[in-house]
Protein backbone atom coordinates (compact mmCIF):
# COMPACT_ATOMS: atom_id res chain seq x y z
CA UNK A 1 0.00 0.00 0.00
CA UNK A 2 1.31 3.48 -0.81
CA UNK A 3 0.63 6.94 0.65
CA UNK A 4 -1.30 7.70 -2.55
CA UNK A 5 -3.85 5.08 -1.51
CA UNK A 6 -4.71 7.16 1.58
CA UNK A 7 -5.89 10.41 -0.04
CA UNK A 8 -9.56 9.82 0.77
CA UNK A 9 -8.88 8.49 4.27
CA UNK A 10 -9.20 10.66 7.36
CA UNK A 11 -6.21 11.02 9.69
CA UNK A 12 -7.47 8.38 12.12
CA UNK A 13 -7.63 5.79 9.33
CA UNK A 14 -4.13 6.65 8.13
CA UNK A 15 -2.71 6.48 11.65
CA UNK A 16 -4.44 3.15 12.29
CA UNK A 17 -2.96 1.73 9.10
CA UNK A 18 0.46 3.20 9.91
CA UNK A 19 0.61 0.98 12.98
CA UNK A 20 1.17 -1.96 10.60
CA UNK A 21 2.78 0.04 7.79
CA UNK A 22 4.93 2.76 9.46
CA UNK A 23 5.78 4.50 6.17
CA UNK A 24 2.14 5.61 5.86
CA UNK A 25 2.68 8.03 8.74
CA UNK A 26 4.39 10.29 6.17
CA UNK A 27 0.87 11.17 4.99
CA UNK A 28 0.17 12.78 8.38
CA UNK A 29 3.38 14.78 8.08
CA UNK A 30 2.48 15.89 4.55
CA UNK A 31 -0.99 16.97 5.63
CA UNK A 32 -0.08 18.92 8.75
CA UNK A 33 3.61 19.83 8.87
CA UNK A 34 3.18 23.32 7.38
CA UNK A 35 0.52 24.24 9.98
CA UNK A 36 2.61 22.97 12.89
CA UNK A 37 5.74 24.64 11.52
CA UNK A 38 3.97 28.00 11.17
CA UNK A 39 2.67 27.72 14.74
CA UNK A 40 6.12 26.95 16.13
CA UNK A 41 7.71 29.80 14.15
CA UNK A 42 5.20 32.18 15.75
CA UNK A 43 5.96 30.79 19.19
CA UNK A 44 9.74 30.34 19.07
CA UNK A 45 10.98 31.93 15.86
CA UNK A 46 12.38 30.32 12.73
CA UNK A 47 15.63 29.13 14.29
CA UNK A 48 13.99 26.60 16.60
CA UNK A 49 11.02 25.74 14.39
CA UNK A 50 12.60 23.00 12.29
CA UNK A 51 13.88 21.11 15.33
CA UNK A 52 10.56 21.39 17.17
CA UNK A 53 8.68 20.31 14.04
CA UNK A 54 10.89 17.24 13.70
CA UNK A 55 10.51 16.41 17.39
CA UNK A 56 6.73 16.86 17.19
CA UNK A 57 6.37 14.31 14.42
CA UNK A 58 8.94 11.97 15.96
CA UNK A 59 6.94 11.95 19.21
CA UNK A 60 3.66 11.58 17.31
CA UNK A 61 5.08 8.65 15.35
CA UNK A 62 6.18 7.00 18.59
CA UNK A 63 2.77 7.55 20.18
CA UNK A 64 0.60 6.70 17.18
CA UNK A 65 -0.57 3.49 18.85
CA UNK A 66 -2.19 5.64 21.56
CA UNK A 67 -3.93 8.04 19.14
CA UNK A 68 -7.70 8.22 19.75
CA UNK A 69 -9.09 6.76 16.54
CA UNK A 70 -12.50 8.34 17.19
CA UNK A 71 -10.95 11.69 16.22
CA UNK A 72 -10.73 11.99 12.44
CA UNK A 73 -8.36 15.01 12.49
CA UNK A 74 -4.86 14.64 13.95
CA UNK A 75 -4.07 18.35 13.88
CA UNK A 76 -5.25 19.15 17.44
CA UNK A 77 -3.20 16.19 18.73
CA UNK A 78 -0.14 17.46 16.87
CA UNK A 79 -0.67 21.01 18.17
CA UNK A 80 -0.78 19.55 21.67
CA UNK A 81 2.56 17.81 21.21
CA UNK A 82 4.10 20.94 19.67
CA UNK A 83 2.72 23.11 22.48
CA UNK A 84 4.34 20.86 25.07
CA UNK A 85 7.67 21.14 23.28
CA UNK A 86 7.29 24.92 23.00
CA UNK A 87 6.53 25.12 26.72
CA UNK A 88 9.81 23.38 27.48
CA UNK A 89 11.68 26.10 25.62
CA UNK A 90 9.49 29.03 26.66
CA UNK A 91 11.16 29.73 30.00
CA UNK A 92 14.52 30.20 28.33
CA UNK A 93 12.91 32.36 25.64
CA UNK A 94 11.20 34.57 28.23
CA UNK A 95 14.50 35.04 30.08
CA UNK A 96 16.19 36.00 26.81
CA UNK A 97 13.37 38.39 25.92
CA UNK A 98 13.59 40.09 29.32
CA UNK A 99 17.35 40.49 28.91
CA UNK A 100 16.89 42.04 25.46
CA UNK A 101 14.23 44.42 26.73
CA UNK A 102 16.38 45.39 29.72
CA UNK A 103 19.37 46.04 27.46
CA UNK A 104 17.35 48.46 25.35
CA UNK A 105 17.89 49.28 21.68
CA UNK A 106 21.42 49.17 20.30
CA UNK A 107 23.47 52.36 20.20
CA UNK A 108 22.84 54.34 17.03
CA UNK A 109 25.10 56.55 14.96
CA UNK A 110 23.42 59.98 14.45
CA UNK A 111 24.06 59.76 10.70
CA UNK A 112 21.51 56.96 10.44
CA UNK A 113 18.86 58.53 12.66
CA UNK A 114 16.00 58.54 10.13
CA UNK A 115 16.52 54.92 9.08
CA UNK A 116 16.83 53.80 12.66
CA UNK A 117 13.73 55.75 13.74
CA UNK A 118 11.69 54.03 11.05
CA UNK A 119 13.02 50.62 12.03
CA UNK A 120 12.45 51.21 15.74
CA UNK A 121 8.88 52.37 15.09
CA UNK A 122 8.16 49.25 13.06
CA UNK A 123 9.64 47.00 15.76
CA UNK A 124 7.94 48.79 18.66
CA UNK A 125 4.62 47.00 18.31
CA UNK A 126 6.37 43.66 18.05
CA UNK A 127 8.41 44.35 21.18
CA UNK A 128 5.32 45.56 23.06
CA UNK A 129 3.37 42.49 22.02
CA UNK A 130 6.29 40.25 23.00
CA UNK A 131 6.32 41.91 26.40
CA UNK A 132 2.56 41.44 26.78
CA UNK A 133 2.79 37.78 25.78
CA UNK A 134 5.74 37.22 28.12
CA UNK A 135 3.64 38.57 30.99
CA UNK A 136 0.96 35.91 30.47
CA UNK A 137 0.88 32.64 32.34
CA UNK A 138 2.12 29.88 30.01
CA UNK A 139 -1.26 28.11 29.95
CA UNK A 140 -3.04 31.33 28.95
CA UNK A 141 -0.41 32.09 26.30
CA UNK A 142 -0.84 28.60 24.80
CA UNK A 143 -4.61 29.01 24.48
CA UNK A 144 -4.38 32.56 23.10
CA UNK A 145 -1.86 31.65 20.41
CA UNK A 146 -3.67 28.48 19.34
CA UNK A 147 -6.89 30.47 18.89
CA UNK A 148 -5.55 33.79 17.59
CA UNK A 149 -2.53 32.68 15.59
CA UNK A 150 -3.54 29.20 14.47
CA UNK A 151 -7.29 29.67 14.12
CA UNK A 152 -8.24 26.61 16.16
CA UNK A 153 -11.73 26.45 17.62
CA UNK A 154 -12.40 25.98 21.32
CA UNK A 155 -13.00 22.24 20.93
CA UNK A 156 -9.77 21.79 18.94
CA UNK A 157 -7.77 23.71 21.56
CA UNK A 158 -9.37 21.58 24.28
CA UNK A 159 -8.29 18.44 22.43
CA UNK A 160 -4.79 19.80 21.78
CA UNK A 161 -4.16 20.70 25.41
CA UNK A 162 -6.24 17.97 27.05
CA UNK A 163 -8.48 20.40 28.95
CA UNK A 164 -12.24 21.06 29.02
CA UNK A 165 -13.75 23.60 26.61
CA UNK A 166 -14.83 25.75 29.56
CA UNK A 167 -11.20 25.99 30.68
CA UNK A 168 -10.20 27.04 27.17
CA UNK A 169 -12.77 29.85 27.24
CA UNK A 170 -11.76 31.11 30.69
CA UNK A 171 -8.02 31.03 29.90
CA UNK A 172 -8.64 32.82 26.61
CA UNK A 173 -10.70 35.49 28.32
CA UNK A 174 -8.01 36.08 30.97
CA UNK A 175 -5.27 36.17 28.32
CA UNK A 176 -7.12 38.72 26.19
CA UNK A 177 -7.81 40.90 29.23
CA UNK A 178 -4.18 40.81 30.33
CA UNK A 179 -2.79 41.53 26.85
CA UNK A 180 -5.18 44.46 26.41
CA UNK A 181 -4.22 45.81 29.83
CA UNK A 182 -0.51 45.45 29.10
CA UNK A 183 -0.78 47.12 25.69
CA UNK A 184 -3.06 49.80 27.13
CA UNK A 185 -0.52 50.56 29.86
CA UNK A 186 2.14 50.94 27.19
CA UNK A 187 -0.10 53.38 25.29
CA UNK A 188 -0.56 55.42 28.49
CA UNK A 189 3.20 55.47 29.11
CA UNK A 190 3.79 56.64 25.54
CA UNK A 191 1.14 59.37 25.89
CA UNK A 192 2.77 60.63 29.13
CA UNK A 193 6.20 60.63 27.51
CA UNK A 194 4.87 62.50 24.45
CA UNK A 195 3.13 65.15 26.56
CA UNK A 196 6.29 65.68 28.60
CA UNK A 197 8.37 66.31 25.47
CA UNK A 198 5.63 67.88 23.37
C-alpha positions as CSV (number, residue, x, y, z in Angstrom):
1,X,0.0,0.0,0.0
2,X,1.3,3.5,-0.8
3,X,0.6,6.9,0.7
4,X,-1.3,7.7,-2.6
5,X,-3.9,5.1,-1.5
6,X,-4.7,7.2,1.6
7,X,-5.9,10.4,0.0
8,X,-9.6,9.8,0.8
9,X,-8.9,8.5,4.3
10,X,-9.2,10.7,7.4
11,X,-6.2,11.0,9.7
12,X,-7.5,8.4,12.1
13,X,-7.6,5.8,9.3
14,X,-4.1,6.7,8.1
15,X,-2.7,6.5,11.7
16,X,-4.4,3.2,12.3
17,X,-3.0,1.7,9.1
18,X,0.5,3.2,9.9
19,X,0.6,1.0,13.0
20,X,1.2,-2.0,10.6
21,X,2.8,0.0,7.8
22,X,4.9,2.8,9.5
23,X,5.8,4.5,6.2
24,X,2.1,5.6,5.9
25,X,2.7,8.0,8.7
26,X,4.4,10.3,6.2
27,X,0.9,11.2,5.0
28,X,0.2,12.8,8.4
29,X,3.4,14.8,8.1
30,X,2.5,15.9,4.5
31,X,-1.0,17.0,5.6
32,X,-0.1,18.9,8.8
33,X,3.6,19.8,8.9
34,X,3.2,23.3,7.4
35,X,0.5,24.2,10.0
36,X,2.6,23.0,12.9
37,X,5.7,24.6,11.5
38,X,4.0,28.0,11.2
39,X,2.7,27.7,14.7
40,X,6.1,27.0,16.1
41,X,7.7,29.8,14.1
42,X,5.2,32.2,15.8
43,X,6.0,30.8,19.2
44,X,9.7,30.3,19.1
45,X,11.0,31.9,15.9
46,X,12.4,30.3,12.7
47,X,15.6,29.1,14.3
48,X,14.0,26.6,16.6
49,X,11.0,25.7,14.4
50,X,12.6,23.0,12.3
51,X,13.9,21.1,15.3
52,X,10.6,21.4,17.2
53,X,8.7,20.3,14.0
54,X,10.9,17.2,13.7
55,X,10.5,16.4,17.4
56,X,6.7,16.9,17.2
57,X,6.4,14.3,14.4
58,X,8.9,12.0,16.0
59,X,6.9,11.9,19.2
60,X,3.7,11.6,17.3
61,X,5.1,8.6,15.4
62,X,6.2,7.0,18.6
63,X,2.8,7.5,20.2
64,X,0.6,6.7,17.2
65,X,-0.6,3.5,18.9
66,X,-2.2,5.6,21.6
67,X,-3.9,8.0,19.1
68,X,-7.7,8.2,19.7
69,X,-9.1,6.8,16.5
70,X,-12.5,8.3,17.2
71,X,-10.9,11.7,16.2
72,X,-10.7,12.0,12.4
73,X,-8.4,15.0,12.5
74,X,-4.9,14.6,14.0
75,X,-4.1,18.3,13.9
76,X,-5.2,19.2,17.4
77,X,-3.2,16.2,18.7
78,X,-0.1,17.5,16.9
79,X,-0.7,21.0,18.2
80,X,-0.8,19.6,21.7
81,X,2.6,17.8,21.2
82,X,4.1,20.9,19.7
83,X,2.7,23.1,22.5
84,X,4.3,20.9,25.1
85,X,7.7,21.1,23.3
86,X,7.3,24.9,23.0
87,X,6.5,25.1,26.7
88,X,9.8,23.4,27.5
89,X,11.7,26.1,25.6
90,X,9.5,29.0,26.7
91,X,11.2,29.7,30.0
92,X,14.5,30.2,28.3
93,X,12.9,32.4,25.6
94,X,11.2,34.6,28.2
95,X,14.5,35.0,30.1
96,X,16.2,36.0,26.8
97,X,13.4,38.4,25.9
98,X,13.6,40.1,29.3
99,X,17.3,40.5,28.9
100,X,16.9,42.0,25.5
101,X,14.2,44.4,26.7
102,X,16.4,45.4,29.7
103,X,19.4,46.0,27.5
104,X,17.3,48.5,25.3
105,X,17.9,49.3,21.7
106,X,21.4,49.2,20.3
107,X,23.5,52.4,20.2
108,X,22.8,54.3,17.0
109,X,25.1,56.6,15.0
110,X,23.4,60.0,14.5
111,X,24.1,59.8,10.7
112,X,21.5,57.0,10.4
113,X,18.9,58.5,12.7
114,X,16.0,58.5,10.1
115,X,16.5,54.9,9.1
116,X,16.8,53.8,12.7
117,X,13.7,55.8,13.7
118,X,11.7,54.0,11.0
119,X,13.0,50.6,12.0
120,X,12.5,51.2,15.7
121,X,8.9,52.4,15.1
122,X,8.2,49.2,13.1
123,X,9.6,47.0,15.8
124,X,7.9,48.8,18.7
125,X,4.6,47.0,18.3
126,X,6.4,43.7,18.1
127,X,8.4,44.4,21.2
128,X,5.3,45.6,23.1
129,X,3.4,42.5,22.0
130,X,6.3,40.2,23.0
131,X,6.3,41.9,26.4
132,X,2.6,41.4,26.8
133,X,2.8,37.8,25.8
134,X,5.7,37.2,28.1
135,X,3.6,38.6,31.0
136,X,1.0,35.9,30.5
137,X,0.9,32.6,32.3
138,X,2.1,29.9,30.0
139,X,-1.3,28.1,30.0
140,X,-3.0,31.3,29.0
141,X,-0.4,32.1,26.3
142,X,-0.8,28.6,24.8
143,X,-4.6,29.0,24.5
144,X,-4.4,32.6,23.1
145,X,-1.9,31.6,20.4
146,X,-3.7,28.5,19.3
147,X,-6.9,30.5,18.9
148,X,-5.6,33.8,17.6
149,X,-2.5,32.7,15.6
150,X,-3.5,29.2,14.5
151,X,-7.3,29.7,14.1
152,X,-8.2,26.6,16.2
153,X,-11.7,26.5,17.6
154,X,-12.4,26.0,21.3
155,X,-13.0,22.2,20.9
156,X,-9.8,21.8,18.9
157,X,-7.8,23.7,21.6
158,X,-9.4,21.6,24.3
159,X,-8.3,18.4,22.4
160,X,-4.8,19.8,21.8
161,X,-4.2,20.7,25.4
162,X,-6.2,18.0,27.1
163,X,-8.5,20.4,29.0
164,X,-12.2,21.1,29.0
165,X,-13.8,23.6,26.6
166,X,-14.8,25.8,29.6
167,X,-11.2,26.0,30.7
168,X,-10.2,27.0,27.2
169,X,-12.8,29.8,27.2
170,X,-11.8,31.1,30.7
171,X,-8.0,31.0,29.9
172,X,-8.6,32.8,26.6
173,X,-10.7,35.5,28.3
174,X,-8.0,36.1,31.0
175,X,-5.3,36.2,28.3
176,X,-7.1,38.7,26.2
177,X,-7.8,40.9,29.2
178,X,-4.2,40.8,30.3
179,X,-2.8,41.5,26.9
180,X,-5.2,44.5,26.4
181,X,-4.2,45.8,29.8
182,X,-0.5,45.4,29.1
183,X,-0.8,47.1,25.7
184,X,-3.1,49.8,27.1
185,X,-0.5,50.6,29.9
186,X,2.1,50.9,27.2
187,X,-0.1,53.4,25.3
188,X,-0.6,55.4,28.5
189,X,3.2,55.5,29.1
190,X,3.8,56.6,25.5
191,X,1.1,59.4,25.9
192,X,2.8,60.6,29.1
193,X,6.2,60.6,27.5
194,X,4.9,62.5,24.5
195,X,3.1,65.2,26.6
196,X,6.3,65.7,28.6
197,X,8.4,66.3,25.5
198,X,5.6,67.9,23.4
